Amino acid sequence: MKLMLAQQLSKVIPDETSKRRVGTVTRCISFTRDILKSINPVVDLSAADYINKHMQDYEINNAKRLAAFIAMTIIESGNYRSTRENLRYSPSRALAVFGSRIGTLANAQKLCADKTGRALANHVYGGRFGNTGPDDGWRYRGGGWIQTTFKANYEELTKMTGIDFVKNPELIEIPDNACISAMVYWKSNGCNEAADDLVFRFGQSTLSAPNGNLIVGKASFPKEAVLLRKRVNKAALDMTNFVFNLERAYAVLKPLFED
């Protein structure tokens, strides 16, 4: 479930030629299925087509930004195979995820008796952030590669893209739209700039921690990586997988942006 900043995005139309800026290597590269396969061979490789199509419009235009976007969306979309939130939880899992919004295991059992997840969605998402209709929790449940949630955010997404996700929320499940929705969230929530703050060891693709580490669960990770992850997932879950994919992606992408 994701909240999006209510700010209008100004799209950046890329030049047809390669571009560089002093200090940060910024280029128009062609992001292909072969490149994505080099980063992670088990994902749905067709995702590369949509990333390549839209990444310049949302200023995902250097190795750090693209590596971070890929690492984040691989986790949030289940390897690019899930474009809508699955709320078919067991009662114990539902209680663990939504906590006080469910309250007790008995309530969780009642809500999870509906195996579609609809009753759970309407209970935990209903009555807030624009969800006023009896079925709005279900209609505006998480969608896209970064799981945009709530009617207010579908309304904002509609304004930003011109695609009517409010009238037709199922449009967010289309892979091209799933990618766009994730990039809208990414740019409007400062994720590009947060990715720029990542520090890698000199001449390597492994993360460094010049500003120290933060503890997540029982492990510690570079502060900048944790803060970036929290922009999408407040609990910074799956940090190990995030860092693994981030470092692999950066190792593959850095030479492409510097050639």
C-alpha positions in Angstrom: 0.0 0.0 0.0 1.6 3.2 -1.1 0.9 6.9 -0.7 2.0 9.4 -3.3 2.9 13.0 -2.9 0.2 15.3 -4.4 2.4 17.2 -6.7 2.3 17.6 -10.5 5.2 16.1 -12.4 6.9 17.9 -15.2 7.9 15.4 -17.8 11.4 15.5 -19.2 11.4 14.8 -23.0 14.7 13.1 -23.8 17.0 14.3 -26.6 17.7 11.7 -29.3 21.4 11.9 -28.6 23.4 10.6 -25.6 23.7 13.2 -22.7 26.2 13.7 -20.0 26.4 16.1 -17.0 29.5 17.0 -15.1 29.6 15.0 -11.8 26.8 12.6 -12.6 26.9 10.5 -15.8 23.5 10.9 -17.4 22.8 9.2 -20.7 20.0 7.9 -22.9 20.7 4.2 -23.1 18.7 1.5 -24.5 17.6 -0.8 -21.7 17.1 -4.3 -23.2 15.8 -7.6 -22.0 19.4 -8.9 -22.2 20.5 -6.3 -19.8 17.7 -7.1 -17.4 18.5 -10.8 -17.7 22.1 -10.0 -16.7 20.8 -8.3 -13.6 18.3 -11.0 -12.6 17.5 -13.9 -14.9 14.4 -15.1 -13.1 12.2 -11.9 -13.6 9.7 -11.3 -16.3 12.1 -9.9 -18.9 9.3 -8.1 -20.8 9.5 -5.5 -18.1 12.6 -4.2 -19.8 10.5 -3.0 -22.7 8.4 -0.7 -20.5 11.3 0.5 -18.4 13.1 1.5 -21.6 10.1 3.2 -23.0 9.4 5.5 -20.0 12.6 5.9 -17.9 13.8 9.1 -19.5 10.4 10.8 -19.0 10.8 10.3 -15.3 14.5 11.2 -15.1 15.7 7.7 -14.3 18.7 8.5 -16.3 21.9 7.4 -14.5 23.2 4.1 -13.2 22.3 4.7 -9.6 18.7 5.7 -10.3 18.0 2.9 -12.8 19.7 0.3 -10.6 17.7 1.4 -7.6 14.4 1.5 -9.5 14.9 -2.0 -10.8 15.9 -3.4 -7.4 12.9 -1.8 -5.8 10.3 -2.8 -8.4 11.6 -6.4 -8.6 10.6 -6.8 -4.9 7.4 -4.8 -5.0 6.0 -6.5 -8.1 7.1 -10.1 -7.4 9.7 -10.2 -10.2 7.4 -8.1 -12.4 4.7 -10.8 -12.3 2.2 -9.1 -10.0 0.5 -5.8 -10.9 -2.3 -5.9 -8.3 -2.2 -6.4 -4.5 -3.0 -10.0 -3.4 -5.1 -9.8 -0.2 -5.7 -13.5 0.1 -4.0 -13.7 3.4 -4.3 -16.3 6.2 -5.8 -14.8 9.3 -2.5 -14.7 11.2 -0.7 -13.1 8.2 -3.5 -10.5 7.8 -3.2 -9.6 11.5 0.6 -9.3 11.2 0.3 -7.0 8.2 -2.5 -4.8 9.2 -2.3 -5.0 13.0 -4.6 -2.5 14.7 -6.8 -2.1 11.7 -8.0 -5.6 12.3 -7.5 -5.8 16.0 -8.0 -9.4 16.9 -7.4 -12.9 15.4 -11.2 -13.5 15.5 -11.8 -10.4 13.3 -9.0 -11.6 11.0 -10.6 -15.0 10.6 -14.0 -13.4 9.8 -12.5 -11.1 7.1 -10.3 -13.8 5.6 -13.2 -16.1 5.2 -13.8 -14.2 1.9 -11.1 -15.9 -0.1 -11.0 -13.2 -2.8 -9.6 -10.7 -0.3 -12.4 -8.2 -1.1 -13.7 -8.1 2.5 -10.3 -7.6 3.9 -9.5 -4.8 1.4 -12.7 -2.9 2.1 -12.1 -3.2 5.9 -8.5 -2.1 6.1 -8.6 0.5 3.2 -12.1 1.8 3.5 -13.0 5.3 4.8 -9.7 7.0 4.3 -7.7 8.8 1.6 -10.7 9.2 -0.7 -12.1 5.8 -0.2 -15.7 6.6 0.6 -17.8 4.0 -1.4 -18.5 0.6 0.1 -16.3 -1.2 -2.4 -13.6 1.5 -2.7 -11.1 -0.4 -0.6 -11.2 -3.2 -3.1 -11.3 -1.1 -6.2 -8.4 1.1 -5.2 -6.2 -1.6 -3.5 -2.5 -1.7 -4.4 -1.8 -1.6 -8.1 1.2 -1.3 -10.4 4.8 -2.1 -9.8 4.9 0.0 -6.6 1.4 -0.8 -5.4 -0.3 2.6 -5.6 -3.2 2.4 -3.1 -6.4 4.5 -2.2 -8.7 6.5 -4.5 -7.0 9.8 -3.7 -3.8 8.4 -5.2 -5.5 6.9 -8.2 -7.0 10.4 -8.8 -3.6 12.0 -8.6 -2.2 9.3 -10.9 -5.0 10.1 -13.4 -4.1 13.8 -13.3 -0.4 13.1 -13.8 -0.8 10.7 -16.7 -4.1 11.5 -18.4 -5.1 7.8 -18.0 -8.5 7.4 -16.1 -7.5 5.1 -13.3 -10.4 6.4 -11.2 -13.1 5.2 -13.5 -11.2 2.2 -14.6 -8.8 1.2 -11.8 -8.1 -2.2 -13.4 -6.1 -0.3 -16.1 -3.2 -0.2 -13.6 -2.8 -3.9 -14.1 -1.7 -3.5 -17.7 2.1 -3.8 -17.7 2.8 -0.5 -19.5 0.6 1.3 -17.0 2.0 -0.6 -14.0 5.4 0.7 -15.0 4.1 4.3 -15.5 2.4 4.3 -12.1 5.6 3.1 -10.4 7.7 5.8 -12.1 5.2 8.5 -11.2 5.5 7.4 -7.5 9.3 7.1 -7.8 9.8 10.6 -9.2 7.1 12.4 -7.1 8.5 10.9 -3.9 12.1 12.0 -4.4 13.5 8.5 -5.1 15.8 9.7 -7.9 17.5 12.1 -5.6 17.7 9.5 -2.8 19.3 7.0 -5.3 21.9 9.7 -6.1 22.9 9.7 -2.5 23.9 6.0 -2.6 27.6 5.4 -2.2 29.5 2.5 -3.8 33.0 1.5 -2.9 35.6 3.1 -5.2 35.9 1.1 -8.4 33.4 -1.5 -7.2 29.6 -2.2 -7.2 29.3 -2.9 -3.5 27.6 -0.3 -1.3 29.7 1.7 1.1 28.5 3.3 4.3 30.3 6.6 4.8 27.4 7.9 7.0 27.0 4.7 9.0 24.6 1.8 9.0 21.0 1.5 10.2 19.7 -1.7 11.8 16.8 -3.4 10.1 15.6 -6.5 11.9 18.8 -8.2 13.0 21.0 -6.9 10.2 22.6 -3.6 9.4 22.7 -1.8 6.0 24.1 1.4 4.7 22.0 4.3 5.9 21.4 5.7 2.4 20.0 2.3 1.1 17.7 2.0 4.1 16.3 5.5 3.7 15.7 4.9 0.0 13.9 1.6 0.7 11.7 3.4 3.3 10.4 5.8 0.7 8.6 2.9 -0.8 8.3 0.5 2.1 8.1 2.2 5.5 9.2 -0.9 7.3 12.2 -1.4 5.0 11.3 -5.1 4.5 13.3 -7.3 2.3 16.5 -5.2 2.7 18.8 -8.1 1.9 17.1 -8.8 -1.4 16.9 -5.0 -2.2 20.7 -4.6 -1.6 21.5 -7.8 -3.6 19.6 -6.7 -6.6 20.8 -3.1 -6.3 24.5 -4.1 -6.3 24.0 -6.5 -9.2 22.1 -3.9 -11.2 24.7 -1.2 -10.6 27.5 -3.6 -11.6 25.8 -4.2 -14.9 24.6 -0.6 -15.6 27.6 1.5 -14.5 29.8 0.6 -17.5 26.8 1.3 -19.9 26.4 4.8 -18.6 30.1 5.5 -18.7 31.1 4.1 -22.1 
